[in-house]
Structure formats: C-alpha cells, structure tokens
Amino acid sequence: MRRDDLISRGFDPRRLPEFVPDPALWPRIAAAHRQQVARRRWRRVVVGGALAASFAAAFLVVSRPFVAPVAPVGTVAVQDESRALESEWRKLAGAQAAALGSTRLRAIDAELQAAYDRGAATNELAPLWQQRNRALRGLIAAVQDGAYGHASSITQL
C-alpha cells in the first residue's frame, strides 16, 4: 500500500509517537548478540569434537589388525619342533597318516587345547608339547622301521 492510501484510511505515520530508546539499549543488544555467537561456537566445538572422537574411535576399532594369541616364550621352540615333526610324519606315512597313531595325538592335542582354554602357564604347556613331540618321534620311528605293517594288531596304552 502506498502512503497516500494509508492516510486516506485515517492512518498517518507522522502522528506516531516519538520513541527515544535508552542509551544503554544498543550495548545490551550487542552484548546479547556476542553471547549468542559465543554459545553457537562452543556448541559447534563440542559437537565437532564429539564427532571427531567418535570417528577416530571407529577408525581405531576397524583398522586394528587381528592379533593371534601369543604363545608363552618357553613353548615357541617346542611348538616349531612339533610342527616340523608332524610334517615329517605326514610325509612318511602318506595317506595312512590320519589312521596311524592319530588317537594318541588327538588325546594330547585335546589336553593342550584344554590347557590353553583355561590359560595354563608355560610350566604346564611345555611338558604337553614335549609329550606330543615324543609321540610324533615314536610314530616317525615306527614308519621308518616298517612297524606299521603289523601295527593294526598292536594297541598301546
């Protein structure tokens, strides 16, 4: 609407009261605005920090490689020897390796697994690994001596 239309309807803006604001009004408005801006900044910092921390935590969890349980120091050499002996035995026994003497090895392996499951110490694990190695050496010697030709009739307790 134009000014003339407003005046013809009985409204004259020249007759509005004059308002003189308090001289401290603008400083109060400016202070309130500064507080509002400061609150927004803090809110952004807090939200941004929380987001950054959650992304960092997610990155650390996702990027962490799987670490296999570490064997006690005293059993590492015995385990390596056991792997080598088992490999040699499987080469010598060939297809019969699964059937020949595997019952004793499975029993020792079950004892080893149970010991690892309950968190056994090296002084308990090392003798089991040595027992496994003795059993493997016995199996290797039996295959080399040809004892497995009649081993099916022999039961070892």
C-alpha positions as CSV (number, residue, x, y, z in Angstrom):
1,M,0.0,0.0,0.0
2,R,1.1,3.5,-0.7
3,R,1.4,6.2,1.8
4,D,-1.5,8.2,0.4
5,D,-3.8,5.2,0.7
6,L,-2.9,4.8,4.3
7,I,-3.5,8.5,5.0
8,S,-6.9,8.3,3.3
9,R,-7.9,5.4,5.6
10,G,-7.1,7.5,8.6
11,F,-3.6,6.4,9.4
12,D,-0.9,9.0,9.4
13,P,2.6,7.8,10.3
14,R,3.6,11.3,11.1
15,R,1.3,11.2,14.1
16,L,3.1,8.2,15.6
17,P,4.7,8.9,19.0
18,E,8.4,9.6,19.0
19,F,10.4,7.0,20.8
20,V,13.8,7.7,22.2
21,P,15.5,4.5,23.2
22,D,17.5,4.1,26.3
23,P,21.2,4.9,25.5
24,A,22.3,1.6,27.0
25,L,20.0,-0.4,24.7
26,W,22.5,-0.8,21.8
27,P,25.3,-2.0,24.1
28,R,22.9,-4.6,25.7
29,I,21.8,-5.8,22.2
30,A,25.4,-6.1,21.1
31,A,26.3,-8.0,24.3
32,A,23.4,-10.4,23.9
33,H,24.4,-11.0,20.3
34,R,28.1,-11.7,21.3
35,Q,26.8,-14.2,23.9
36,Q,24.6,-15.9,21.4
37,V,27.5,-16.2,18.9
38,A,29.8,-17.5,21.6
39,R,27.3,-20.2,22.6
40,R,27.0,-21.2,19.0
41,R,30.8,-21.5,18.7
42,W,31.0,-23.6,21.8
43,R,28.2,-25.8,20.6
44,R,30.0,-26.3,17.3
45,V,33.3,-27.1,19.1
46,V,31.6,-29.6,21.4
47,V,29.7,-31.3,18.6
48,G,32.7,-31.3,16.3
49,G,34.9,-32.7,19.0
50,A,32.5,-35.4,19.7
51,L,32.1,-36.3,16.1
52,A,35.9,-36.3,15.6
53,A,36.4,-38.5,18.7
54,S,33.8,-41.0,17.5
55,F,35.3,-41.2,14.0
56,A,38.7,-41.7,15.5
57,A,37.4,-44.4,17.8
58,A,35.6,-46.1,14.9
59,F,38.8,-45.9,12.8
60,L,40.9,-47.4,15.5
61,V,38.5,-50.2,16.1
62,V,38.1,-51.1,12.4
63,S,41.7,-50.7,11.4
64,R,43.1,-52.7,14.3
65,P,44.6,-55.9,12.8
66,F,43.7,-59.2,14.3
67,V,46.4,-60.3,16.6
68,A,46.7,-64.1,17.3
69,P,47.3,-65.1,20.9
70,V,51.0,-65.2,21.6
71,A,52.3,-68.5,22.9
72,P,54.4,-68.4,26.1
73,V,58.1,-67.9,25.4
74,G,59.2,-71.3,26.6
75,T,56.9,-73.2,24.3
76,V,57.7,-71.5,21.0
77,A,60.7,-73.6,20.1
78,V,58.9,-76.8,21.2
79,Q,55.9,-75.8,19.0
80,D,58.1,-75.2,16.0
81,E,59.7,-78.6,16.5
82,S,56.3,-80.2,16.8
83,R,55.2,-78.7,13.5
84,A,58.3,-79.9,11.8
85,L,57.9,-83.4,13.3
86,E,54.3,-83.6,12.3
87,S,55.1,-82.5,8.8
88,E,57.8,-85.2,8.5
89,W,55.5,-87.8,9.9
90,R,52.7,-86.9,7.4
91,K,55.2,-87.2,4.5
92,L,56.4,-90.6,5.7
93,A,53.0,-92.0,6.5
94,G,51.3,-90.5,3.4
95,A,47.6,-91.4,3.1
96,Q,47.8,-93.6,6.2
97,A,48.8,-90.7,8.5
98,A,45.2,-90.0,9.5
99,A,44.7,-93.6,10.6
100,L,48.1,-94.4,12.1
101,G,48.6,-93.3,15.6
102,S,46.3,-90.3,15.4
103,T,44.4,-91.4,18.5
104,R,47.3,-90.6,20.8
105,L,48.0,-87.3,19.1
106,R,44.3,-86.3,19.3
107,A,44.4,-87.0,23.0
108,I,47.5,-84.9,23.5
109,D,46.0,-82.1,21.3
110,A,42.8,-82.2,23.4
111,E,44.9,-81.8,26.6
112,L,46.8,-78.9,25.0
113,Q,43.6,-77.2,23.9
114,A,42.1,-77.6,27.4
115,A,45.2,-76.1,28.9
116,Y,45.2,-73.1,26.6
117,D,41.4,-72.6,27.2
118,R,42.0,-72.3,30.9
119,G,45.0,-70.1,30.4
120,A,47.6,-72.5,31.6
121,A,51.2,-71.3,32.4
122,T,54.3,-72.3,30.5
123,N,55.3,-74.9,33.1
124,E,52.1,-76.8,32.3
125,L,52.2,-76.3,28.5
126,A,55.8,-77.2,27.8
127,P,55.5,-80.8,29.1
128,L,52.4,-81.4,26.9
129,W,54.3,-80.1,23.9
130,Q,57.2,-82.3,24.7
131,Q,54.9,-85.3,25.1
132,R,53.4,-84.5,21.7
133,N,56.9,-84.4,20.2
134,R,57.9,-87.7,21.8
135,A,54.7,-89.3,20.4
136,L,55.5,-87.9,16.9
137,R,59.1,-89.2,17.1
138,G,57.7,-92.6,18.0
139,L,55.3,-92.5,15.0
140,I,58.2,-91.5,12.7
141,A,60.4,-94.2,14.0
142,A,57.6,-96.8,13.6
143,V,57.0,-95.7,10.0
144,Q,60.7,-95.8,9.2
145,D,61.1,-99.3,10.8
146,G,58.2,-100.6,8.9
147,A,56.3,-101.5,12.1
148,Y,53.1,-100.2,10.7
149,G,52.8,-103.2,8.5
150,H,51.5,-105.1,11.6
151,A,50.6,-102.1,13.7
152,S,46.9,-102.7,13.4
153,S,47.1,-105.6,15.8
154,I,49.1,-103.6,18.4
155,T,47.4,-101.5,21.0
156,Q,49.5,-99.1,23.0
157,L,48.2,-97.9,26.4
